[in-house]
Amino acid sequence: MRIYVDQRGTAPSPRRLRIYLAEKGIEVPYERLAIHEENRTPEFRKKNPLFSMPVLELDDGSCISESVAICRYFEELQPEPPLFGATPLEKATVDMWTRRIELYLYLSIEYANEKVMPKEVAERFRRGAHFMMKLLDQELTEREFIAGDRYTIADAFALSALDFGIAYVDFEIPEKRKNLIRWHQAVSSRPSAKA
């Protein structure tokens, strides 16, 4: 079993998987590939025809791509601690927030980059990301973590999205988003954040 990730370790999807695995205490060997090079080969295409990372390759040669699917695979193997939630309501809430973060925060941050998008398009996505940060800030008024009272995959996804924006898209959490800043500082100080 091994996981293919980007060589530099900065891509958001492999990072959120590494955070998740660190929170679970699961160790899997990583094979680091040069992004846009080694993941574009015919050999890698057999593992994932979309060329994206991460990809989990099992001992029998089966491959699972997409970070949520890989995390869910490991959640089934090792349910504790329950990072996808424990009760039906918790599971649905975690799924809801994970999807919101991926669709409305991460993608908005990724497309807010004026280096790769026309300025007016980038600005529209930047506004979308700020709307999500406002929503998260409001939600974090009532609780310590995004999807409830304990750390979940939603927190790992949000951390990787925000850190990606801060490092690569000239993005920052506005000072007025005090609850979001508190949350970001708390989850950034967890050992898993350095995975």
Secondary structure as UniProt FT lines:
FT   STRAND          2..6
FT   HELIX           12..24
FT   STRAND          30..33
FT   TURN            35..37
FT   HELIX           38..40
FT   HELIX           42..47
FT   TURN            49..50
FT   STRAND          55..57
FT   TURN            59..60
FT   STRAND          63..65
FT   HELIX           67..77
FT   TURN            83..84
FT   HELIX           88..100
FT   HELIX           101..106
FT   HELIX           107..111
FT   TURN            114..116
FT   HELIX           119..139
FT   TURN            140..142
FT   TURN            146..147
FT   HELIX           153..168
FT   TURN            175..176
FT   HELIX           178..188
FT   HELIX           191..194
//
